[in-house]
């Protein structure tokens, strides 16, 4: 590819970020709400202990 080539997507994103300078901040805030959580180790241990093993064929009844 030519070094001076920029795709339409890259041009769009560059223009969008110029018009909306707070985009990255809003992305980080959204990520913090959904993904960056502190997990309680005791609660996680309880979840692991309560796990029920799955049968080889899920739809088979006993």
C-alpha positions in Angstrom: 0.0 0.0 0.0 1.0 3.6 -0.5 2.3 5.3 2.6 0.0 8.3 2.1 -3.2 6.1 1.7 -5.8 6.2 4.4 -9.0 4.1 4.1 -12.5 5.6 4.3 -12.9 4.1 7.7 -9.8 5.7 9.0 -10.8 9.0 7.5 -14.2 8.7 9.1 -12.8 7.9 12.5 -10.3 10.7 12.4 -13.0 13.2 11.4 -15.4 11.8 14.0 -12.8 12.2 16.8 -12.1 15.7 15.7 -15.8 16.6 15.9 -16.3 14.7 19.2 -13.1 15.1 21.3 -14.7 13.4 24.3 -15.1 10.1 22.5 -12.2 8.2 24.1 -13.2 9.4 27.6 -16.8 8.2 27.0 -15.4 4.8 25.8 -13.3 4.4 28.9 -16.2 5.3 31.1 -18.4 2.7 29.3 -15.7 0.1 29.7 -15.4 0.8 33.4 -19.1 0.4 33.9 -19.2 -3.0 32.1 -15.9 -4.7 32.4 -13.5 -3.2 34.9 -15.0 -4.6 38.0 -13.4 -5.9 41.2 -14.3 -9.5 41.8 -14.9 -10.9 45.3 -12.7 -14.0 45.7 -14.9 -15.6 48.3 -18.0 -15.2 46.1 -16.1 -16.6 43.1 -15.1 -19.7 45.2 -18.7 -20.2 46.1 -19.7 -20.1 42.4 -17.0 -22.7 41.6 -18.1 -25.0 44.4 -21.8 -24.8 43.4 -21.0 -25.7 39.8 -22.8 -28.9 38.6 -21.0 -31.1 36.0 -22.6 -31.2 32.6 -23.7 -34.5 31.1 -21.9 -35.6 27.9 -25.2 -35.3 26.0 -27.1 -32.3 27.3 -30.6 -33.2 26.0 -30.6 -36.8 27.4 -32.9 -37.3 30.4 -32.1 -39.8 33.1 
